[in-house]
Amino acid sequence: MPIFELELNGTNLIQESERSGTAKSLFWPWAGANVSLLALSYGAFFLGFGISFRQATWAAIIGTVLSFLLVGFSSLAGKKSNATTMILSRAAFGVKGNIVPGVLSYLIFVGWETVLVSLATLATGTVFTRVGDIEHTAALIIGFIFAVALTVIGGVLGFSVIMKIQKWLTLVTVVMTILYIALTLHHVNWSAVTSIKDGSTQGFIGALIFGVTGIGLGWVNSAADYSRYLPRTASSKAVIGWTVFGASIVPIILVIYGAALSGSSKDLSDAIAMDPIGALTSLLPTWYLIPFALVAVLGLVGGAILDLYSSGLTLISIGLPVKRHIAASIDACIMLVGTIYIVWFADNFFVPFQGFLITLGVPVAVWSAIFVANVVMRKNPYSESDLFDHHGIYGRVNRKSISLMFIGTIIGWGFVTNSFASWLSWQGYFLGLIGGKNGAWAYSNIGIIFALLIGFFGHILLARKTIAQQESF
């Protein structure tokens, strides 16, 4: 089989003859997408909620595992009915109604792939500038070309190439990350780390929610894109288990170790808040800076590849009449323009853009919960032909699901605060009920939990009879 084989499948159903492998194969794409050194910086962000190292450890474990459990359950839909995530979502929202969550998912994918490639480019510039042998602009161009090339090769060529690239990205990045830990372990001051006092319950919940939203929740809308190639006979428990294990193991370790480093040095913690990747180089000997740049870029690219692949599939699912690789190429062009703007032209774009993505994360959280509830409630596989026919059993528009998504979003936005940009200060309009925008719950982002609960249990209540009727045909 050629190394760079172009995947011809798009949002069509995968033929049974093309379905092979075992659930264990899901380890590589999810590990490769979540092995980024950015998770080390998350350790500082967790402690930023005013909690102890012990609390940060538990928040990292619980938040990461819970968020990837949602991804695992979503993966079951692909195994059962060999279609992409956003095609399967039509069963809950209607064939045409699914355009609403489809557009939101597309914006999330394109946004994050742009952010990840931008971070990879900026990290390269920071490292090479410290080395001193390469001019800053030249270093940025090198990082940009390398990150974009890998992302586009994987995202455009498709599934087979992604599975190969992600395996090697994972292996190389893990080995080099272990070396990073070995070189920086002496910077951990365990007495200082363990002396950090426990924070409030609200702070712990805030860190846990940050783990859910910042690490795993954003992958729910692409979960079935990879499991759809598995045979129907694959163990459901194994599909969930390998997805959760592959996606969780490295981020958990890195967040915990990052918290240990940050808890040992306030200067490092403050620097991470300003430059998440570049700050980590201050602990390294000069000879490891170039390898560090490589591992930083590879880790970020692993996530960008999956985002680009799924964004192309999502673009087709909402109605663009082109082949998958053409859709992915269109998204790659958008990513290129966005990255060039962020890296070379924007002064204050990156932080507000993050706020925009977090704002979109609330409705995506509601959608994720609705989708997972729909998967869990179904005893039988989806009626695959009806996923493409608005006259079929799933209908044209499911007004109940769209209304539920709207209600969950309004309530969710009301209980979160977003300090990334002044134009997002309108959020948090319900926080007055629990202490206000400066109260104990202000930065816990409890609205994400409300959004998930409303989506999940609301869909169970509203769709139970409908799903039973659909499965009776």
N, C-alpha and C positions, 0 to 999 in steps of 0.2 A: 504494500500500500504506500503511495507517495507520502512524503513527510508533509508537504504543503498541499493537501487535497482540499479543493473548494467544496463546501457543503452546498448541495443543491436544494435541500429541504428548507422551507420557510415556515409559515404557520399552518401548512398542510399537516394532515395526520401522518405519523410515521408508520410505514409498512411493517407488518410483523417480521418480515424477513430481515429488516434492518435493526431490529431490537435484539440486543445481545449484552453480554457482560453480567456483572453482579453488582449488588448495592455497594460493595467495597470501593468500586470505581468512583463513587461520589466523593470520596475523601479528597482526591486531588484538586478538583476545581474549587471546592470550598476552602480547603487549606490554603491554596495558592492565592485566593482572593482576600484572605484575612491574616496573612503572615506579615503585614506591613509593620515597620518600626514605628509608625504613627501610634500604635497601641502603647508603646513605651510612654509617649507623651500623655496618653489618656490617664496614666497613673497619677500624674500631677493634677489633671483636671478632677479626678475623683477626690483627691485630698482637698481640692479647692472648695468642696462642699462643707468643709469644716469638720470632717470626720477623721477617725483614727486609721492607722494602717490596717488593723484588724477588721474594721468595718469596710474599708476600701476593698480588702481581699474578698470578703463575703459579697459585697455589691458586685464586684467583677465576676465572680463565679455565678451567682444567681442571675444577674442581669444578662450575661452572655448566654448562658444555657437556656434561659426562658425564651430569649429572642430567637435563638436558633431552633428551639422546639417548634416555633411557628413556621420556620423555614422547612423543617423536617416534615411536618404535617402537610404543608403545601406541596412538597415533593411527591407525596402519595398520589396527588391528583394526576401528575404526569405519568406515573407508572400505571395507573388504572386506565387512563384514556389517552395515551400517546399524543398529547397536544401541548402547546405552549401555555404558560401561565395565564396570559391575558386573553387567550381564546377560551380557556376553561372558565375564566371569570364571567363569561357571557351567561353561564348557567345561573348565576346569582343576580345579574343586572339586566339581562336581556341582550339579544344579539346587537341591537343598535344602542341600547342604554349603556352598554359597557364602554362606549366612547368616553364617558365622563372619567371613570378611573383610569382608562387607557391614556388619556391626555396627561393626567397628573403623573402617572408612572413614567411616561416618556420624558416629561420635564425633569423628574428626579434622576432618571438614568443619565440624560445628557448633561445635567448639572454636575453630578458627581464624577462622571468620567472626565469632565473638564477640570474640576477641582483636583482630582488625583494626578492627572498629567501635569497640571500647573505646579503642584507641590513637588513632583518628581523633578521638574525643570529647575525650580527654585532651590531645591536641596542640592542639586549638582553645582549650581552657581556658588552657593554658600561654601561647600566643601572645597571646590577648586580654588576659590579665592583665598581660603586659609592656607592651602598648599603653596600658593604664590607663584606657580610656574605658568598659569594660564590666565589670560585676561578675563574679567568677569563676564562680559558679553559673549565671548567665545565659549566660555564654560556653559553659559545658559543655552547657547545654540547646540552644543554637544548633547547636553541633557535632554533638550527638546527633541532632537532628531532620534535619539535612542529610545526615549519613552514613547514617542508617537509611533515609531516603526514597529515596536513590539505590540503595542495596543492595536494598531490597525491590522497587522498581520493576523493576530488572533481573532479579533472581532469581526473582520470581514470574511476571512476564510472559513470560520465556523467551528462546529462542534469537534470534529476530529482533531484539528490543529490545537484548539483550546485544551483538550484533554492532554495532549502531549506537552504543550508549553507550560501548563499549570503544574504538571508533575515536576518538571525540571526547575521551574521557578520556586516551587516549594522546597525541593531538596537543597538547592543552592542557597536560598535565603535562610533556611533553618540553620544550616551549617555555619554560615557567616554571622548569623545572629547569636548563636552559641559562643562564637569567638568574641563578639562584642561584649557579651555578658562576662566572659572570662577576663577580658581586659579592663572592665570597669567595676568588677565586684568589690575591689578594695576601696572604692569610693562610698560604699554603703556603710553607714554608721548605725548599727543595729540598736545601740542604746538610745540614740536620738529618735529612731523610727518607732521603737516600741514605747517611748515615753509620750508620744502624741496621744492626748486624751480623746476618749470617745466623744463624738458629736451628737447632735440631736437626732431624733427619729426622722424628722423632716429632712435633715441633711443626708441621712443614709438612704432614704427613699429617693431623694433627688439624684444621688450618685447611681443608684440602681436603675432609675429611669434613663439616666444618661447612657448607661451601659446598654440598655435595651434599644434605645433609639440610635445611638452612635455606632453600635457594633453590628447588630443582627437584623433589626426590623426592616431596614432598607433592602434586604435581599429576598423578602417574601414574594415580591412581584416578579421574581425571575426563577423561583425554585423549580418549577416543573419543566423549565427549558432544558434541563440537563437530565432529569429522571425520565423524561419521555422516551429516551432511547433504551431504557431497561425493559426486559421481558416482563409480562404481567405476572409471571410466576415468582418474581423476586420477592423476598420476604419484606413485608411492610415494616416490621420492627427493625429490620436491618437497614432499610432505606432511611428511616428516621434516625437510627443510631449512628450510622456512618456520616450522615449530613451534620448532625449535632457535634459529633466527635471531631470530624475534620475541620469544621468551621470554628469550634470553640477552643480547642486545646492550646493553640499558639497565642491567640489574643489574651486568654486568661493569664498565662504565664507572663507575657510581656506587660500587661497592665499591672500585675502584682509587683514585678521587678521595677517597673517604672515608678510605682508608688514608693518603693523602698529607696530608689535613687533620689526622688524629689523630697521625700521626708528627711533625707540626710542633709540636704542643702537647700536653703531658702533661695539662694542666688540662682541655682539651677532651676528650681520650680518657677521663679519669676521669668527666667529666660525662655523656658518652654512655652509660657503663655504668649510670648512675643514671636517666637520662631520654633515651632514644634519639632522640626527635624534638625535644623541647624544647631540648636542648643545642645543636642546630644553629642555633637562632635567635640565639645569643649573638654570632655573626659578622655579623649582618645589620643594615643601617640600619633605623631605625624604620618608614620609609615602605614597606618591603617585607614587613613582618610579616604584614599581612592577606593579601596574595597568597601568602605562604609557607604560611599556614594553609590556604588553598584548595588549594594543590598537595599539601600533606601529606595532607589529607583525601581528595582525589581519587585519589591514588596508593594509599592503603590501601583505599578503597572498590572500586577495580578488582579487587583480589583477593577481597574479601568477596562481590562479586556472583557470581563464578564458584563460590565455595564454597557459597553459598546455593542456586544453581541445581542443582549436582551433589548437594548433600545431599538435596534433594527427590527427585531421581531415585533416589538410593541407598535412601532410605526406602521407596519403592515396590518396589524390587528385592528387599528383604528381607521383603516380604509385606504392607505396609499397603495395603488395598484402596481407595485414593482417587485422584483425578485429580492430575496433576503439580503444578498451581498450588495445590491444597489442601495437598499435602505440603510445598511450599515455604513456604506461609503458616504452617503448623505450626512449621516450623523457624525462620521469622522471629520468631514469638512466643517461642520458646526463646531466640533470640539477643537479643531485647529484654530479657527478664528477666535473662539473664546479663550483658549490658552494663550495665544499671541497677545490678545488684548490685556489679559490679567497680568502676564509676566512683563510685558514691555511698555504698556501704555497707561494702565489704570493706576491711580494714586490711592483711592479709597474704595475700590470695587470689591475686593475679595471678601472682606468682613461682612458688608451688607448682603453680598451674594450668599454667604453661608446662612444669614438670617432668613433669606428668601427660601432656601432649601429646607430649613427647619420648619418654617411656616407650612410648606407643602407637606412636611412629614406628618402633620396632624390628620389631614384627610386620608393620607396613605395608611396611617395606623388604623383608621376606621375601616377602610377597604380591606386591609390585611385580616382584621378580625372577622369581617363578614365572609371573606373567602375561605378562611380556615374553618369557620363554623359550617359553611356549605359542604366542604370536603368531609368533615367529621360526621355530619348527619346523613350522608349518602351511603347506603348499603351496597348499591350497585354501581357499575361504571357509568360514566356520562353517556348520553345518547349522542354519539359523535357527529352524526349527520345533522342533528338539530342545532349544534353549535354554530353552524354556518347558514342556518335557514331561520329568518325571523318569523316565519309562519309556523315553526315547530313548537315543541313543548316548552321551550324556554322563553318564547315570545319575543316581541320587538323591544319593549322597554319594561323593566320591573320597577314600577314607581315606588314600591315599598322599600326596596334596597337603596334607591337613590335618595329617598327622603331620609332614611336612616343614616346614610352617609352625611347628608346635609346637617341633620340634628347633631350627630356625633362631632362633626367638625366645629359647629358653632359652640357647643359646650366645651370641647377640647381647647379651642383658642381662648375661651374665657378663663381657663385655669392654667395658662402658661404665660411666662414673661419672656420677652425676646429683646435682649439688650444689644443685638448686633447692629441695629440701625434705628435711627430716630423714627423713620416712617413705619416701623413695626410696633411702636409704643402703644398702639390701640389694643393690643392683645392683653389678656389678663383682666377683662372687664367683669368677671365673676369673682375675682380674688377677694373682693370686699366681704364675701360671705365667710371666708376663712382667714381673716386677718389683714387683708389688703396687700397691695403691691410691695410693701416693705415688711410684711409680716413673716412669720416663721415658715410658711408654706410658699412664699413668693417665688423662690427659685428652685422648688422641687419639681416643677413641670408635671404636677399631678394630673394635668389635663390629658396627657398622653395615656395614662392609665384609664381615665374616664372614657376616652375615645375608644380604646381597645374593648373595655367592658360593654359599652353601648353597642358597638359593632357586633361583638360575639353573641351576647345574650339577646340583644334585640333581634338579630337575624334568626336565632333559634326560635324565638316566640313568633315572629312574623312569617317565617318560611317553612315551618315544620309540616303544615298541611299541604302546602304547595309541592314540596319535595316528595311527600308520600304519594300525591297524585301523579307526579311525573314518573315515578318509579313503578306505578301500577300499569303503565301502558306496555 
